[in-house]
């Protein structure tokens, strides 16, 4: 991609009214624009990042047997009345009447929809188990729409639903997804803790969250410094400095956290409410056992910015960066243009994603934009570099001259 043709522009000024680092940097760098409180447009650079996060999630959900679907957002009241959540989720669910006066809502989650859908196909124990997932826009009436992408009213989410014959089978799959979630966040570049939490509006049982510990988080997490024990404040029975109730060796610490994923054992709550049964081996009708699994895709993007930035801008992990290389041309002599154009062509030929800054602007502006955008590798072509390239990894202070061959080795292409 030639930067001279890129749709967006950068800004030196932080957007008015934005207090979170992720919103400030993403808007300044031209990744997103704020449409209204809690609602953002994703522009070319931002959508490239979102797509990469979504693809990592797809790969890992497919690896554990998930089948991708797309359910409707617009929902009839009568379906949600069956589960009792039309009233129960009134504070966060957008609810209104259509042109005929019929009550409808925008789905904040899809347990009811999944149960209603599988009711048409599940007949026997032979039809189970399976898992369905989607990556879809969700809507929630957040009263405190703040923190940039981390608390929005419209956001991208991955939600998966597994259906089983027995609770034991569900529990085993639940553990499989737990491992997959940790792998997803590792690949994205987020260090997480698995935290026990309440079920909220989804289930009466405790659940598990993936929390990124950071001072800008809204949740309070009590965790052990010697083992994997961690609980959200809402269910915690420990306090800062206590001995760990799990291992008795460590001490409990408290940190703020951002929740980027959660999973719930739903049992038969929704299958019983919607009437989803299967015939067991003795032809006896039994309710389907369910679980649900969520990841905030756009929230993962915002949290990554919170965790990977410096005073100059974002520092994208290579796995989700909008481009792998930022190629910067300084000067307009024929030799410099020819060398830069050739490197751009060679990198593209090798399958390396490149943002090529071919703009007619100052070196200072190009370097500031490069740091702000945060692409992992920077290559500078200038008269000073000669036939070589000035290479610097984003986040490092020093640069060095490298040959084209050395560049390809650095990028493993």
N, C-alpha and C positions, 0 to 999 in steps of 0.2 A: 504494500500500500504506500503510495506516495503521499507524504504529509501535505503537500500543496493541494491535494485533491480531497483531503479529509474534511468531512462535513462540519466538524466542530472546531472551536478555537479555545485556547486556554485563557485564564483570567488571573491577574495578579491580586485581585481583591477577593476576600472571603465573602460569600453570599450573605446578605443581610438576614438576620434572624436565625441563622444556623449556628448552633453551639457545639454540635458533635464533630469530631475530627473527620469521620467518614463522609458526612455530608459536605463539609467544607472542601475537602480535597477532591472528592468525586465531582462536585460541581465546578470547582476551579479548573480541573483538568479536562472538562468536557465529556465526562463519562455519563453523567445524568443531568437532568434539569428538574427542578421542583415544580410540579404542576399546581399543587395546593397542599395543605397540611397533610403529611403522611402519604403523599402520592407523588411518585417520581416517574419521569420518562427516561427510558434507557436508550442512550445514543450509541453509535457504532462501537466505540471503545468499550463502553460499559456492557453492551450486549455480548461482545466477544467473551468477556470475563464470565458473564452469567451462563453463557452456552457451555463454556469449559467446565464450570462447576456442575452444571446439570449433566454433562456427559460423564463426569467421574461418578456421579450418583447413579446414572443409568447402568454403567458398567458393573458396579458393585451390586445393584439390585438385580440385574440380570444374572449375575454370578450365583445368587442365592435362590434362583428360580422365579423371580418376580416377572410378571407379564404386564407390559405397559398398556394402559388404557387412557381414555379421557372422558370423564363424567361431566354432566352439566353443572353449571354454577347456579342457574335459576331453579328454585325449588318450590314445590307446593307445600302449603301449610299443613295439609292433612297428613303428609308423610312424617313430618317432624312432630306432629301431635302424638303419633303412635309411640314415640320414644319419650315424650314429655319434654323435649328440648326446645319446642317452639317458644314456650314461656321461659324455660330455664336459661336460654342463651339470648334472650331479648336484648340485653345490654350490649352485646357485641355483634349480633347478627343484624344486617340491614334487612328490614322488613317493610313491605309496602303493599299497595294494591295495584293490580294491573288495570287496563282500561275498562274491564268488565266488573271491577270491584272485588275480584278474587284475591285473597291474601297470598303473597309469594315472598320469598326471601332469597338472599344470595348466600350460598353455602359457605360456612366458615370451616367446615370439615365435611367428610363424606361417609361416615359410618352408616347413616340411614340409607343413603343412596346405594351403597355397596350391598347392604342387606336386601334391599328391594330388588336390586338387579340380579343377585345370585339366586334369589328365590325362583327365578324363571328357569334356571338351569340345573340346580342341585336337586337330585332326586334320591340318590343312594350314597352309601359310604364310599362306593367306588369313584364318586365324583370329587372326593376330597383326598388330600389337602391341596390348596393352591394359594397363590398370593398375587394380588393385583395392585399396581401402583400407577400414579400419574404425576406429572409435573405441570402444575396449573396455577393460574392466578387465583388468589384468595382475597376475600374482602372481610375486614373486621372493623367495627365501629370503635376504634380506640379513642378513648376520651383524652388520653395524653399522647397524641401523635408527636413523638419527638425522637431524638437519637438517630436521625437520618434513616438509613435503610433498616435499622435494627428495631424500629417500632413503627410500622406503617399501617395504613388503612387499606392499602392495596399492595399485594406482595406476591412473589413467586414462591411456591412451596412444593415439595415432594411429599406425597402422602401415600403410604402403602397399607394394605389390609390383607391379613392372612386368615384363612378359614380352615378349620380342623375338625376331626371326629372327636378327639379327646383333649382334655386340658393338658395331659402329659405331652402329647404331640405338639400342642401349641407352645408349651414351655420350652421344648427343645428347639423349635424354630425361633422363638424369641431370643434364645441365647445365640443362635446363628446370626441373627440380624444385629445383635449387640456387637459382635465381632466385626461385622461388615461396616457398621457405623463408625467405629473407631478407625478402621482402615480408610474410610471416606475422608474423615477430617484430617488424618495424617497426610493423605494425598493432597488435600487442599492447602495444607500448611497451617493448620490450627491445632495447637496443643489443648486437649480437652480432658476433663474429669467426668467420669460417669457418676451421677448424683441421684440418690433416691429422693423422690418428691411425691406430692399428693396427686391423685387422679383428676382433681378439678371437676369439670363438667363431663368428663369422658368415662370415668370408671370410679368405682368405690375403692378399688385397690390402690396401693402405692405404685408409682411408675418410676421410670428412669429417664434422666435428662443428660445431655452432653453439654457441659458448661465450660466456657473459656474464662479463666480467671483473669480479671482486669479491673482496675479501679473505676472504670466507667460503666461497669455492669450494674444492672438494677436488682438482681437477685443477691441474696446473702447465702454463702455456702460454708458449711462447717465440715472440715475435712481433716483427716489424720496425716501427720507428716511422716508416718512409717508404713502405712498400708493403704489399701484402696478405699477405705471407709470415707463416704461423703454423703451429706444430707442437706437438702434445701432447708432454709430457716423455717418454712411453713410446717415441717414435720419434725424438725430436729429436737431431740431430747438431751442435747449436750450444749455446752457453752465453751467459749474461747478459753483455752488452757486446761480443759478437762483431760483426764486420761482417756485414751481411745477405748470405747466399749467393745470394739471388734478384736483388736490385737493386744490391748493392755500395755503395749510398749511405747506407742507414740503419743504425742500430744495433739489435742484438737486446736486447729487454727480456723480463723474465719476470714473469708475473702469475698469480694464482690465478683459476680460472674454474669456472662451473657449466655443465655440458653440458645444453642444452635440446632439442637435435635432432641426429640423425645419419643418414647415408645410406651405403649399401654397394653396391658392384658385386659381385654374387654369381657372375657368369659362369654356368657350367652345373653347378656343384657339386650343387645340389639337384635339378635336373631329371634329371641322370644317376643320382643315388642313388635317386630315386623312379621313374624310367623315364618321363619326360615328353618325348616326341618329336613332331615335326611332319614332314610330308612337304614337302620343298622343291619348287621348280619342275620338278625332274627326278624327282620321286617318291622321292627319297632321304631316309631318316629322319635327322633332325638334332635334337640336344637344344635345348630352349628356353633362351634366355639371359635371366637374371633380375637384378633389383636390388631392394633394399628400402630403405624410407625411414621413419624414426621421429621422432615428436615426443612428449615427455612433457607431456601436457595439464595434469595436476595439478602437475607440476614447474614448468611455465611460470607457473602461478598462484603457487606458493611463491616462485619467483625474482622475480616482479614485486613482491611484498611486500618482499623483501630490497632491491630497488633503488629502491623508491618508498615511503618512509616518513620520518617525523621522530619527535621525542621524544613526540609526542602520539598517534601512530597511523599508519594507512595512508593513502596518497595514490594512489588508483586512477587509472590512465589512463582517459580518457573512454570508450575503445572497449570496455573490459571491466568497467567499474564496475557494481556491482549495481543501482544507480539513477543517473540523471543528476543529479537534484536532491534535496537534503535540505531540505524545507520544515519550518520550526520555528515553532510557535505559542507565544508567551509571553503568558500572561494568559488569563483566561476571561471577559472582557467580551463582550457580544453583538457589538459592533463588530469586535473582534479575531477572534472565531470566524467571523463572517460573511465577513470579508476573507480569512482563511486558507482556509476551505472553498471559496470562490469560486476562489482561485488554484489549489488542488488540482484542482478540477473543470476549470478552463481548461487547465492543463498536461496533464492526462490526455487531454482532448479533442484537443489538438495532438500527441498521441503521445509526450509527454515522460514518461519513467519517473520517478516521484516516490515517495520515502519521506517520509510526512507524520507528523512528530512531534506528535501530538495528545495525548500523555500528560499526566496531571496530576502533574507533578514540577517540580523547580526548574530555573531557567534554567542554572545552573552544570552540573547533571547532563546537561541536554540538549546543551550545547555540548561537554562532554567526550566524550559518546557520539558526537556528530557528527564530531569530530576523529578519534576512534578508528576509526570505521567507514570514514571516508575518501572519502565521495561527493564528486565534483568540484565541484559548485556548491551553495552554501548560501543559502537565503532565510529571513529572519527576519521574522515579523509580530508587532508589539507595539504598545502604545499610543504608545511613543516614536517608532516609524516612521511613525505616522499612516496616510495612504492609500498610502504608498510601502512599499518592502521593503528591508531591510538585506541587501545582497548581499556575499558573500565567496567567492572561489575557494579551494578547499582548498590549503593550502601557502602562501598569501599571508597577510601579517600584518594588513593593514588591510581594512576594509569600507567600503561606500558605499551611500547611499540611491539606489534606482532606482524608476522607475515600472513598472507592469505591462507596458506596451508595450516599455520598454527591456529588461525581463527577457526577453521573448520574442525580442528581437533578439539578446541575449547568447547565448541558447540556440539561435538560428537556427531558431526555430519560429514 
